[in-house]
Amino acid sequence: MHADMLELIKTASLTLPVAEITLLMLLLTACLLFRFNRTGIVAAYLFTYRWGWLFFVGHEQKYLVTYLLFGAVVGVLAVVGMLKTSK
């Protein structure tokens, strides 16, 4: 399975809409300018997670489930880490 996943990622092709990239860049720039670093990190994570999800929907279900679980774990750990450092 590991070799299959690696081959899938190596041969991946994904086209992103210019409007979404522009909106993300504007949002991240505003977050950096106004020192909302955590908000920018969450926005970038959600953008990346969404497009990864859209990519894996067209492939085998085992890849989608793996992506869902790994993404959820990373998201939860990021939120817990942000909450711990905010005190």
C-alpha positions in Angstrom: 0.0 0.0 0.0 2.8 2.4 0.8 4.4 2.1 -2.7 1.0 2.6 -4.3 0.4 5.8 -2.3 3.8 7.1 -3.1 3.2 6.4 -6.8 -0.2 8.1 -6.7 1.3 11.2 -5.1 4.2 11.3 -7.6 1.9 11.2 -10.6 -0.7 13.5 -9.1 -2.1 16.4 -11.1 -4.2 19.1 -9.5 -5.5 22.3 -11.0 -6.4 25.1 -8.5 -8.6 28.0 -9.3 -6.8 31.4 -9.5 -9.6 33.1 -7.5 -9.1 30.7 -4.5 -5.4 31.0 -4.5 -5.7 34.8 -4.7 -8.2 34.8 -1.8 -6.0 32.6 0.3 -3.0 34.8 -0.3 -4.9 37.9 0.6 -6.2 36.2 3.8 -2.8 35.0 4.8 -1.3 38.4 4.1 -3.9 40.1 6.3 -3.4 37.5 9.0 0.4 38.2 9.0 -0.1 42.0 8.9 -2.5 42.0 11.8 -0.6 39.3 13.8 -3.4 36.7 13.6 -0.8 34.0 13.1 -3.0 31.1 14.4 -5.9 32.2 12.1 -3.6 32.1 9.1 -2.3 28.7 10.0 -5.9 27.3 10.3 -6.9 28.9 7.0 -3.9 27.4 5.2 -4.6 24.0 6.8 -8.2 24.1 5.8 -7.4 25.1 2.2 -4.8 22.4 1.9 -7.0 19.8 3.5 -10.0 20.6 1.3 -7.9 20.3 -1.9 -6.3 17.1 -0.7 -9.8 15.7 0.0 -11.0 16.7 -3.5 -8.0 14.9 -5.0 -8.5 11.7 -3.0 -12.2 11.5 -3.7 -11.5 10.2 -7.2 -9.2 7.4 -6.0 -9.5 4.2 -4.0 -11.5 4.5 -0.7 -8.6 3.3 1.4 -6.6 6.4 0.4 -9.5 8.7 1.3 -10.0 7.1 4.7 -6.3 7.3 5.4 -6.3 11.0 4.4 -9.4 11.6 6.6 -7.9 10.0 9.7 -4.4 11.5 9.3 -5.9 15.0 8.6 -8.2 14.8 11.6 -5.4 13.8 13.9 -3.2 16.6 12.6 -6.0 19.1 13.0 -6.8 18.0 16.5 -3.2 18.1 17.6 -2.8 21.6 16.0 -5.8 22.9 17.9 -4.6 21.4 21.2 -1.1 22.8 20.7 -2.6 26.3 19.9 -4.8 26.1 23.1 -1.9 25.1 25.3 0.4 27.9 24.0 -2.3 30.6 24.2 -2.1 30.8 28.0 
